[in-house]
Amino acid sequence: MISQARLEKFKEIYQRTFNERLDDAEALGRANRLLNIYMAVYGDPFEYKGQQEEVETELEVNQNN
């Protein structure tokens, strides 16, 4: 789910880029589609962050041993 603050930021960027204002419903649809494309190409960014934290924790443990 996209927060209202992130949705407003998306609307601001969209307006600057395309010189067109979007209402909340249209912006939410477009933002979700963009996020779906991103996730199809690059994977879930939240999953990656979790994996990165696991690797960093492993490195810290190995360095302390």
mmCIF file of the N, C-alpha and C atoms, coordinates in Angstrom:
data_MODEL
# 
_entry.id   MODEL 
# 
loop_
_atom_site.group_PDB 
_atom_site.id 
_atom_site.type_symbol 
_atom_site.label_atom_id 
_atom_site.label_alt_id 
_atom_site.label_comp_id 
_atom_site.label_asym_id 
_atom_site.label_entity_id 
_atom_site.label_seq_id 
_atom_site.pdbx_PDB_ins_code 
_atom_site.Cartn_x 
_atom_site.Cartn_y 
_atom_site.Cartn_z 
_atom_site.occupancy 
_atom_site.B_iso_or_equiv 
_atom_site.pdbx_formal_charge 
_atom_site.auth_seq_id 
_atom_site.auth_comp_id 
_atom_site.auth_asym_id 
_atom_site.auth_atom_id 
_atom_site.pdbx_PDB_model_num 
ATOM 1   N N  . MET A 1 1  ? 0.845  -1.181  0.000   1.00 0.00 ? 1  MET A N  1 
ATOM 2   C CA . MET A 1 1  ? 0.000  0.000   0.000   1.00 0.00 ? 1  MET A CA 1 
ATOM 3   C C  . MET A 1 1  ? 0.891  1.246   0.000   1.00 0.00 ? 1  MET A C  1 
ATOM 4   N N  . ILE A 1 2  ? 0.479  2.228   -0.753  1.00 0.00 ? 2  ILE A N  1 
ATOM 5   C CA . ILE A 1 2  ? 1.236  3.468   -0.880  1.00 0.00 ? 2  ILE A CA 1 
ATOM 6   C C  . ILE A 1 2  ? 0.654  4.488   0.099   1.00 0.00 ? 2  ILE A C  1 
ATOM 7   N N  . SER A 1 3  ? 1.503  5.098   0.901   1.00 0.00 ? 3  SER A N  1 
ATOM 8   C CA . SER A 1 3  ? 1.047  6.084   1.876   1.00 0.00 ? 3  SER A CA 1 
ATOM 9   C C  . SER A 1 3  ? 0.597  7.361   1.163   1.00 0.00 ? 3  SER A C  1 
ATOM 10  N N  . GLN A 1 4  ? -0.191 8.146   1.847   1.00 0.00 ? 4  GLN A N  1 
ATOM 11  C CA . GLN A 1 4  ? -0.684 9.396   1.273   1.00 0.00 ? 4  GLN A CA 1 
ATOM 12  C C  . GLN A 1 4  ? 0.470  10.352  0.961   1.00 0.00 ? 4  GLN A C  1 
ATOM 13  N N  . ALA A 1 5  ? 1.471  10.375  1.824   1.00 0.00 ? 5  ALA A N  1 
ATOM 14  C CA . ALA A 1 5  ? 2.629  11.243  1.586   1.00 0.00 ? 5  ALA A CA 1 
ATOM 15  C C  . ALA A 1 5  ? 3.370  10.826  0.315   1.00 0.00 ? 5  ALA A C  1 
ATOM 16  N N  . ARG A 1 6  ? 3.555  9.525   0.115   1.00 0.00 ? 6  ARG A N  1 
ATOM 17  C CA . ARG A 1 6  ? 4.227  9.024   -1.091  1.00 0.00 ? 6  ARG A CA 1 
ATOM 18  C C  . ARG A 1 6  ? 3.381  9.280   -2.335  1.00 0.00 ? 6  ARG A C  1 
ATOM 19  N N  . LEU A 1 7  ? 2.066  9.161   -2.178  1.00 0.00 ? 7  LEU A N  1 
ATOM 20  C CA . LEU A 1 7  ? 1.160  9.429   -3.293  1.00 0.00 ? 7  LEU A CA 1 
ATOM 21  C C  . LEU A 1 7  ? 1.243  10.896  -3.707  1.00 0.00 ? 7  LEU A C  1 
ATOM 22  N N  . GLU A 1 8  ? 1.303  11.787  -2.747  1.00 0.00 ? 8  GLU A N  1 
ATOM 23  C CA . GLU A 1 8  ? 1.425  13.220  -3.051  1.00 0.00 ? 8  GLU A CA 1 
ATOM 24  C C  . GLU A 1 8  ? 2.751  13.500  -3.770  1.00 0.00 ? 8  GLU A C  1 
ATOM 25  N N  . LYS A 1 9  ? 3.810  12.851  -3.340  1.00 0.00 ? 9  LYS A N  1 
ATOM 26  C CA . LYS A 1 9  ? 5.109  13.018  -3.987  1.00 0.00 ? 9  LYS A CA 1 
ATOM 27  C C  . LYS A 1 9  ? 5.056  12.505  -5.431  1.00 0.00 ? 9  LYS A C  1 
ATOM 28  N N  . PHE A 1 10 ? 4.410  11.362  -5.626  1.00 0.00 ? 10 PHE A N  1 
ATOM 29  C CA . PHE A 1 10 ? 4.249  10.816  -6.973  1.00 0.00 ? 10 PHE A CA 1 
ATOM 30  C C  . PHE A 1 10 ? 3.473  11.793  -7.853  1.00 0.00 ? 10 PHE A C  1 
ATOM 31  N N  . LYS A 1 11 ? 2.388  12.356  -7.312  1.00 0.00 ? 11 LYS A N  1 
ATOM 32  C CA . LYS A 1 11 ? 1.589  13.318  -8.077  1.00 0.00 ? 11 LYS A CA 1 
ATOM 33  C C  . LYS A 1 11 ? 2.418  14.546  -8.451  1.00 0.00 ? 11 LYS A C  1 
ATOM 34  N N  . GLU A 1 12 ? 3.233  14.997  -7.536  1.00 0.00 ? 12 GLU A N  1 
ATOM 35  C CA . GLU A 1 12 ? 4.091  16.163  -7.785  1.00 0.00 ? 12 GLU A CA 1 
ATOM 36  C C  . GLU A 1 12 ? 5.090  15.875  -8.907  1.00 0.00 ? 12 GLU A C  1 
ATOM 37  N N  . ILE A 1 13 ? 5.730  14.728  -8.850  1.00 0.00 ? 13 ILE A N  1 
ATOM 38  C CA . ILE A 1 13 ? 6.702  14.346  -9.879  1.00 0.00 ? 13 ILE A CA 1 
ATOM 39  C C  . ILE A 1 13 ? 5.993  14.158  -11.221 1.00 0.00 ? 13 ILE A C  1 
ATOM 40  N N  . TYR A 1 14 ? 4.837  13.524  -11.199 1.00 0.00 ? 14 TYR A N  1 
ATOM 41  C CA . TYR A 1 14 ? 4.090  13.288  -12.433 1.00 0.00 ? 14 TYR A CA 1 
ATOM 42  C C  . TYR A 1 14 ? 3.701  14.619  -13.084 1.00 0.00 ? 14 TYR A C  1 
ATOM 43  N N  . GLN A 1 15 ? 3.232  15.552  -12.268 1.00 0.00 ? 15 GLN A N  1 
ATOM 44  C CA . GLN A 1 15 ? 2.831  16.852  -12.811 1.00 0.00 ? 15 GLN A CA 1 
ATOM 45  C C  . GLN A 1 15 ? 4.031  17.588  -13.414 1.00 0.00 ? 15 GLN A C  1 
ATOM 46  N N  . ARG A 1 16 ? 5.159  17.565  -12.740 1.00 0.00 ? 16 ARG A N  1 
ATOM 47  C CA . ARG A 1 16 ? 6.368  18.206  -13.266 1.00 0.00 ? 16 ARG A CA 1 
ATOM 48  C C  . ARG A 1 16 ? 6.816  17.568  -14.576 1.00 0.00 ? 16 ARG A C  1 
ATOM 49  N N  . THR A 1 17 ? 6.721  16.259  -14.644 1.00 0.00 ? 17 THR A N  1 
ATOM 50  C CA . THR A 1 17 ? 7.213  15.528  -15.807 1.00 0.00 ? 17 THR A CA 1 
ATOM 51  C C  . THR A 1 17 ? 6.276  15.642  -17.007 1.00 0.00 ? 17 THR A C  1 
ATOM 52  N N  . PHE A 1 18 ? 4.971  15.476  -16.769 1.00 0.00 ? 18 PHE A N  1 
ATOM 53  C CA . PHE A 1 18 ? 4.012  15.409  -17.863 1.00 0.00 ? 18 PHE A CA 1 
ATOM 54  C C  . PHE A 1 18 ? 3.096  16.626  -17.964 1.00 0.00 ? 18 PHE A C  1 
ATOM 55  N N  . ASN A 1 19 ? 3.265  17.595  -17.063 1.00 0.00 ? 19 ASN A N  1 
ATOM 56  C CA . ASN A 1 19 ? 2.442  18.807  -17.036 1.00 0.00 ? 19 ASN A CA 1 
ATOM 57  C C  . ASN A 1 19 ? 0.954  18.466  -17.004 1.00 0.00 ? 19 ASN A C  1 
ATOM 58  N N  . GLU A 1 20 ? 0.617  17.482  -16.174 1.00 0.00 ? 20 GLU A N  1 
ATOM 59  C CA . GLU A 1 20 ? -0.767 17.017  -16.041 1.00 0.00 ? 20 GLU A CA 1 
ATOM 60  C C  . GLU A 1 20 ? -1.021 16.659  -14.582 1.00 0.00 ? 20 GLU A C  1 
ATOM 61  N N  . ARG A 1 21 ? -2.116 17.166  -14.041 1.00 0.00 ? 21 ARG A N  1 
ATOM 62  C CA . ARG A 1 21 ? -2.485 16.842  -12.661 1.00 0.00 ? 21 ARG A CA 1 
ATOM 63  C C  . ARG A 1 21 ? -3.311 15.564  -12.621 1.00 0.00 ? 21 ARG A C  1 
ATOM 64  N N  . LEU A 1 22 ? -3.073 14.766  -11.591 1.00 0.00 ? 22 LEU A N  1 
ATOM 65  C CA . LEU A 1 22 ? -3.837 13.543  -11.392 1.00 0.00 ? 22 LEU A CA 1 
ATOM 66  C C  . LEU A 1 22 ? -4.622 13.644  -10.092 1.00 0.00 ? 22 LEU A C  1 
ATOM 67  N N  . ASP A 1 23 ? -5.842 13.090  -10.084 1.00 0.00 ? 23 ASP A N  1 
ATOM 68  C CA . ASP A 1 23 ? -6.548 12.989  -8.810  1.00 0.00 ? 23 ASP A CA 1 
ATOM 69  C C  . ASP A 1 23 ? -5.981 11.784  -8.059  1.00 0.00 ? 23 ASP A C  1 
ATOM 70  N N  . ASP A 1 24 ? -6.367 11.619  -6.820  1.00 0.00 ? 24 ASP A N  1 
ATOM 71  C CA . ASP A 1 24 ? -5.794 10.555  -5.989  1.00 0.00 ? 24 ASP A CA 1 
ATOM 72  C C  . ASP A 1 24 ? -6.015 9.171   -6.588  1.00 0.00 ? 24 ASP A C  1 
ATOM 73  N N  . ALA A 1 25 ? -7.211 8.910   -7.111  1.00 0.00 ? 25 ALA A N  1 
ATOM 74  C CA . ALA A 1 25 ? -7.523 7.583   -7.650  1.00 0.00 ? 25 ALA A CA 1 
ATOM 75  C C  . ALA A 1 25 ? -6.651 7.266   -8.860  1.00 0.00 ? 25 ALA A C  1 
ATOM 76  N N  . GLU A 1 26 ? -6.532 8.208   -9.780  1.00 0.00 ? 26 GLU A N  1 
ATOM 77  C CA . GLU A 1 26 ? -5.717 7.997   -10.973 1.00 0.00 ? 26 GLU A CA 1 
ATOM 78  C C  . GLU A 1 26 ? -4.243 7.873   -10.592 1.00 0.00 ? 26 GLU A C  1 
ATOM 79  N N  . ALA A 1 27 ? -3.782 8.701   -9.677  1.00 0.00 ? 27 ALA A N  1 
ATOM 80  C CA . ALA A 1 27 ? -2.390 8.642   -9.237  1.00 0.00 ? 27 ALA A CA 1 
ATOM 81  C C  . ALA A 1 27 ? -2.089 7.308   -8.564  1.00 0.00 ? 27 ALA A C  1 
ATOM 82  N N  . LEU A 1 28 ? -3.005 6.833   -7.742  1.00 0.00 ? 28 LEU A N  1 
ATOM 83  C CA . LEU A 1 28 ? -2.810 5.552   -7.061  1.00 0.00 ? 28 LEU A CA 1 
ATOM 84  C C  . LEU A 1 28 ? -2.703 4.415   -8.068  1.00 0.00 ? 28 LEU A C  1 
ATOM 85  N N  . GLY A 1 29 ? -3.567 4.426   -9.067  1.00 0.00 ? 29 GLY A N  1 
ATOM 86  C CA . GLY A 1 29 ? -3.513 3.393   -10.100 1.00 0.00 ? 29 GLY A CA 1 
ATOM 87  C C  . GLY A 1 29 ? -2.193 3.418   -10.859 1.00 0.00 ? 29 GLY A C  1 
ATOM 88  N N  . ARG A 1 30 ? -1.765 4.612   -11.258 1.00 0.00 ? 30 ARG A N  1 
ATOM 89  C CA . ARG A 1 30 ? -0.512 4.732   -12.011 1.00 0.00 ? 30 ARG A CA 1 
ATOM 90  C C  . ARG A 1 30 ? 0.692  4.373   -11.142 1.00 0.00 ? 30 ARG A C  1 
ATOM 91  N N  . ALA A 1 31 ? 0.685  4.808   -9.895  1.00 0.00 ? 31 ALA A N  1 
ATOM 92  C CA . ALA A 1 31 ? 1.795  4.497   -8.988  1.00 0.00 ? 31 ALA A CA 1 
ATOM 93  C C  . ALA A 1 31 ? 1.884  2.991   -8.741  1.00 0.00 ? 31 ALA A C  1 
ATOM 94  N N  . ASN A 1 32 ? 0.746  2.349   -8.559  1.00 0.00 ? 32 ASN A N  1 
ATOM 95  C CA . ASN A 1 32 ? 0.743  0.899   -8.353  1.00 0.00 ? 32 ASN A CA 1 
ATOM 96  C C  . ASN A 1 32 ? 1.238  0.160   -9.591  1.00 0.00 ? 32 ASN A C  1 
ATOM 97  N N  . ARG A 1 33 ? 0.843  0.606   -10.772 1.00 0.00 ? 33 ARG A N  1 
ATOM 98  C CA . ARG A 1 33 ? 1.323  -0.025  -11.998 1.00 0.00 ? 33 ARG A CA 1 
ATOM 99  C C  . ARG A 1 33 ? 2.838  0.143   -12.138 1.00 0.00 ? 33 ARG A C  1 
ATOM 100 N N  . LEU A 1 34 ? 3.328  1.333   -11.826 1.00 0.00 ? 34 LEU A N  1 
ATOM 101 C CA . LEU A 1 34 ? 4.771  1.572   -11.882 1.00 0.00 ? 34 LEU A CA 1 
ATOM 102 C C  . LEU A 1 34 ? 5.511  0.676   -10.890 1.00 0.00 ? 34 LEU A C  1 
ATOM 103 N N  . LEU A 1 35 ? 4.975  0.560   -9.693  1.00 0.00 ? 35 LEU A N  1 
ATOM 104 C CA . LEU A 1 35 ? 5.593  -0.303  -8.687  1.00 0.00 ? 35 LEU A CA 1 
ATOM 105 C C  . LEU A 1 35 ? 5.580  -1.758  -9.128  1.00 0.00 ? 35 LEU A C  1 
ATOM 106 N N  . ASN A 1 36 ? 4.491  -2.194  -9.766  1.00 0.00 ? 36 ASN A N  1 
ATOM 107 C CA . ASN A 1 36 ? 4.407  -3.575  -10.256 1.00 0.00 ? 36 ASN A CA 1 
ATOM 108 C C  . ASN A 1 36 ? 5.454  -3.832  -11.334 1.00 0.00 ? 36 ASN A C  1 
ATOM 109 N N  . ILE A 1 37 ? 5.647  -2.867  -12.233 1.00 0.00 ? 37 ILE A N  1 
ATOM 110 C CA . ILE A 1 37 ? 6.678  -3.014  -13.267 1.00 0.00 ? 37 ILE A CA 1 
ATOM 111 C C  . ILE A 1 37 ? 8.058  -3.094  -12.616 1.00 0.00 ? 37 ILE A C  1 
ATOM 112 N N  . TYR A 1 38 ? 8.309  -2.211  -11.663 1.00 0.00 ? 38 TYR A N  1 
ATOM 113 C CA . TYR A 1 38 ? 9.591  -2.213  -10.957 1.00 0.00 ? 38 TYR A CA 1 
ATOM 114 C C  . TYR A 1 38 ? 9.838  -3.582  -10.314 1.00 0.00 ? 38 TYR A C  1 
ATOM 115 N N  . MET A 1 39 ? 8.820  -4.093  -9.639  1.00 0.00 ? 39 MET A N  1 
ATOM 116 C CA . MET A 1 39 ? 8.978  -5.362  -8.932  1.00 0.00 ? 39 MET A CA 1 
ATOM 117 C C  . MET A 1 39 ? 9.164  -6.521  -9.909  1.00 0.00 ? 39 MET A C  1 
ATOM 118 N N  . ALA A 1 40 ? 8.530  -6.461  -11.089 1.00 0.00 ? 40 ALA A N  1 
ATOM 119 C CA . ALA A 1 40 ? 8.702  -7.517  -12.090 1.00 0.00 ? 40 ALA A CA 1 
ATOM 120 C C  . ALA A 1 40 ? 10.127 -7.526  -12.628 1.00 0.00 ? 40 ALA A C  1 
ATOM 121 N N  . VAL A 1 41 ? 10.716 -6.354  -12.779 1.00 0.00 ? 41 VAL A N  1 
ATOM 122 C CA . VAL A 1 41 ? 12.057 -6.252  -13.351 1.00 0.00 ? 41 VAL A CA 1 
ATOM 123 C C  . VAL A 1 41 ? 13.137 -6.484  -12.289 1.00 0.00 ? 41 VAL A C  1 
ATOM 124 N N  . TYR A 1 42 ? 12.999 -5.801  -11.153 1.00 0.00 ? 42 TYR A N  1 
ATOM 125 C CA . TYR A 1 42 ? 14.067 -5.800  -10.150 1.00 0.00 ? 42 TYR A CA 1 
ATOM 126 C C  . TYR A 1 42 ? 13.781 -6.645  -8.922  1.00 0.00 ? 42 TYR A C  1 
ATOM 127 N N  . GLY A 1 43 ? 12.553 -7.086  -8.737  1.00 0.00 ? 43 GLY A N  1 
ATOM 128 C CA . GLY A 1 43 ? 12.186 -7.844  -7.550  1.00 0.00 ? 43 GLY A CA 1 
ATOM 129 C C  . GLY A 1 43 ? 11.683 -6.923  -6.449  1.00 0.00 ? 43 GLY A C  1 
ATOM 130 N N  . ASP A 1 44 ? 11.311 -7.512  -5.366  1.00 0.00 ? 44 ASP A N  1 
ATOM 131 C CA . ASP A 1 44 ? 10.748 -6.768  -4.233  1.00 0.00 ? 44 ASP A CA 1 
ATOM 132 C C  . ASP A 1 44 ? 11.855 -6.013  -3.507  1.00 0.00 ? 44 ASP A C  1 
ATOM 133 N N  . PRO A 1 45 ? 11.794 -4.675  -3.495  1.00 0.00 ? 45 PRO A N  1 
ATOM 134 C CA . PRO A 1 45 ? 12.862 -3.922  -2.828  1.00 0.00 ? 45 PRO A CA 1 
ATOM 135 C C  . PRO A 1 45 ? 12.914 -4.174  -1.325  1.00 0.00 ? 45 PRO A C  1 
ATOM 136 N N  . PHE A 1 46 ? 11.784 -4.535  -0.725  1.00 0.00 ? 46 PHE A N  1 
ATOM 137 C CA . PHE A 1 46 ? 11.759 -4.798  0.709   1.00 0.00 ? 46 PHE A CA 1 
ATOM 138 C C  . PHE A 1 46 ? 12.399 -6.145  1.012   1.00 0.00 ? 46 PHE A C  1 
ATOM 139 N N  . GLU A 1 47 ? 12.247 -7.099  0.108   1.00 0.00 ? 47 GLU A N  1 
ATOM 140 C CA . GLU A 1 47 ? 12.885 -8.394  0.277   1.00 0.00 ? 47 GLU A CA 1 
ATOM 141 C C  . GLU A 1 47 ? 14.398 -8.242  0.193   1.00 0.00 ? 47 GLU A C  1 
ATOM 142 N N  . TYR A 1 48 ? 14.867 -7.449  -0.754  1.00 0.00 ? 48 TYR A N  1 
ATOM 143 C CA . TYR A 1 48 ? 16.299 -7.205  -0.909  1.00 0.00 ? 48 TYR A CA 1 
ATOM 144 C C  . TYR A 1 48 ? 16.874 -6.557  0.341   1.00 0.00 ? 48 TYR A C  1 
ATOM 145 N N  . LYS A 1 49 ? 16.156 -5.570  0.883   1.00 0.00 ? 49 LYS A N  1 
ATOM 146 C CA . LYS A 1 49 ? 16.645 -4.895  2.081   1.00 0.00 ? 49 LYS A CA 1 
ATOM 147 C C  . LYS A 1 49 ? 16.807 -5.901  3.213   1.00 0.00 ? 49 LYS A C  1 
ATOM 148 N N  . GLY A 1 50 ? 15.849 -6.802  3.354   1.00 0.00 ? 50 GLY A N  1 
ATOM 149 C CA . GLY A 1 50 ? 15.946 -7.819  4.388   1.00 0.00 ? 50 GLY A CA 1 
ATOM 150 C C  . GLY A 1 50 ? 17.137 -8.732  4.176   1.00 0.00 ? 50 GLY A C  1 
ATOM 151 N N  . GLN A 1 51 ? 17.378 -9.102  2.914   1.00 0.00 ? 51 GLN A N  1 
ATOM 152 C CA . GLN A 1 51 ? 18.523 -9.942  2.609   1.00 0.00 ? 51 GLN A CA 1 
ATOM 153 C C  . GLN A 1 51 ? 19.827 -9.205  2.887   1.00 0.00 ? 51 GLN A C  1 
ATOM 154 N N  . GLN A 1 52 ? 19.855 -7.925  2.562   1.00 0.00 ? 52 GLN A N  1 
ATOM 155 C CA . GLN A 1 52 ? 21.060 -7.123  2.795   1.00 0.00 ? 52 GLN A CA 1 
ATOM 156 C C  . GLN A 1 52 ? 21.354 -7.047  4.287   1.00 0.00 ? 52 GLN A C  1 
ATOM 157 N N  . GLU A 1 53 ? 20.321 -6.858  5.102   1.00 0.00 ? 53 GLU A N  1 
ATOM 158 C CA . GLU A 1 53 ? 20.511 -6.796  6.550   1.00 0.00 ? 53 GLU A CA 1 
ATOM 159 C C  . GLU A 1 53 ? 21.028 -8.121  7.081   1.00 0.00 ? 53 GLU A C  1 
ATOM 160 N N  . GLU A 1 54 ? 20.522 -9.247  6.520   1.00 0.00 ? 54 GLU A N  1 
ATOM 161 C CA . GLU A 1 54 ? 20.995 -10.560 6.952   1.00 0.00 ? 54 GLU A CA 1 
ATOM 162 C C  . GLU A 1 54 ? 22.485 -10.727 6.636   1.00 0.00 ? 54 GLU A C  1 
ATOM 163 N N  . VAL A 1 55 ? 22.894 -10.318 5.451   1.00 0.00 ? 55 VAL A N  1 
ATOM 164 C CA . VAL A 1 55 ? 24.302 -10.429 5.054   1.00 0.00 ? 55 VAL A CA 1 
ATOM 165 C C  . VAL A 1 55 ? 25.169 -9.558  5.944   1.00 0.00 ? 55 VAL A C  1 
ATOM 166 N N  . GLU A 1 56 ? 24.722 -8.341  6.218   1.00 0.00 ? 56 GLU A N  1 
ATOM 167 C CA . GLU A 1 56 ? 25.503 -7.453  7.085   1.00 0.00 ? 56 GLU A CA 1 
ATOM 168 C C  . GLU A 1 56 ? 25.635 -8.038  8.480   1.00 0.00 ? 56 GLU A C  1 
ATOM 169 N N  . THR A 1 57 ? 24.572 -8.627  8.999   1.00 0.00 ? 57 THR A N  1 
ATOM 170 C CA . THR A 1 57 ? 24.617 -9.242  10.322  1.00 0.00 ? 57 THR A CA 1 
ATOM 171 C C  . THR A 1 57 ? 25.582 -10.424 10.324  1.00 0.00 ? 57 THR A C  1 
ATOM 172 N N  . GLU A 1 58 ? 25.531 -11.234 9.242   1.00 0.00 ? 58 GLU A N  1 
ATOM 173 C CA . GLU A 1 58 ? 26.452 -12.363 9.130   1.00 0.00 ? 58 GLU A CA 1 
ATOM 174 C C  . GLU A 1 58 ? 27.896 -11.895 9.101   1.00 0.00 ? 58 GLU A C  1 
ATOM 175 N N  . LEU A 1 59 ? 28.161 -10.834 8.356   1.00 0.00 ? 59 LEU A N  1 
ATOM 176 C CA . LEU A 1 59 ? 29.522 -10.302 8.281   1.00 0.00 ? 59 LEU A CA 1 
ATOM 177 C C  . LEU A 1 59 ? 29.997 -9.812  9.638   1.00 0.00 ? 59 LEU A C  1 
ATOM 178 N N  . GLU A 1 60 ? 29.133 -9.150  10.372  1.00 0.00 ? 60 GLU A N  1 
ATOM 179 C CA . GLU A 1 60 ? 29.494 -8.671  11.707  1.00 0.00 ? 60 GLU A CA 1 
ATOM 180 C C  . GLU A 1 60 ? 29.819 -9.839  12.619  1.00 0.00 ? 60 GLU A C  1 
ATOM 181 N N  . VAL A 1 61 ? 29.010 -10.893 12.556  1.00 0.00 ? 61 VAL A N  1 
ATOM 182 C CA . VAL A 1 61 ? 29.231 -12.062 13.408  1.00 0.00 ? 61 VAL A CA 1 
ATOM 183 C C  . VAL A 1 61 ? 30.559 -12.709 13.043  1.00 0.00 ? 61 VAL A C  1 
ATOM 184 N N  . ASN A 1 62 ? 30.817 -12.852 11.740  1.00 0.00 ? 62 ASN A N  1 
ATOM 185 C CA . ASN A 1 62 ? 32.069 -13.489 11.294  1.00 0.00 ? 62 ASN A CA 1 
ATOM 186 C C  . ASN A 1 62 ? 33.285 -12.655 11.664  1.00 0.00 ? 62 ASN A C  1 
ATOM 187 N N  . GLN A 1 63 ? 33.157 -11.344 11.625  1.00 0.00 ? 63 GLN A N  1 
ATOM 188 C CA . GLN A 1 63 ? 34.276 -10.469 11.989  1.00 0.00 ? 63 GLN A CA 1 
ATOM 189 C C  . GLN A 1 63 ? 34.582 -10.535 13.472  1.00 0.00 ? 63 GLN A C  1 
ATOM 190 N N  . ASN A 1 64 ? 33.578 -10.794 14.285  1.00 0.00 ? 64 ASN A N  1 
ATOM 191 C CA . ASN A 1 64 ? 33.761 -10.856 15.729  1.00 0.00 ? 64 ASN A CA 1 
ATOM 192 C C  . ASN A 1 64 ? 34.320 -12.205 16.186  1.00 0.00 ? 64 ASN A C  1 
ATOM 193 N N  . ASN A 1 65 ? 34.310 -13.184 15.314  1.00 0.00 ? 65 ASN A N  1 
ATOM 194 C CA . ASN A 1 65 ? 34.815 -14.520 15.678  1.00 0.00 ? 65 ASN A CA 1 
ATOM 195 C C  . ASN A 1 65 ? 36.234 -14.698 15.316  1.00 0.00 ? 65 ASN A C  1 
# 
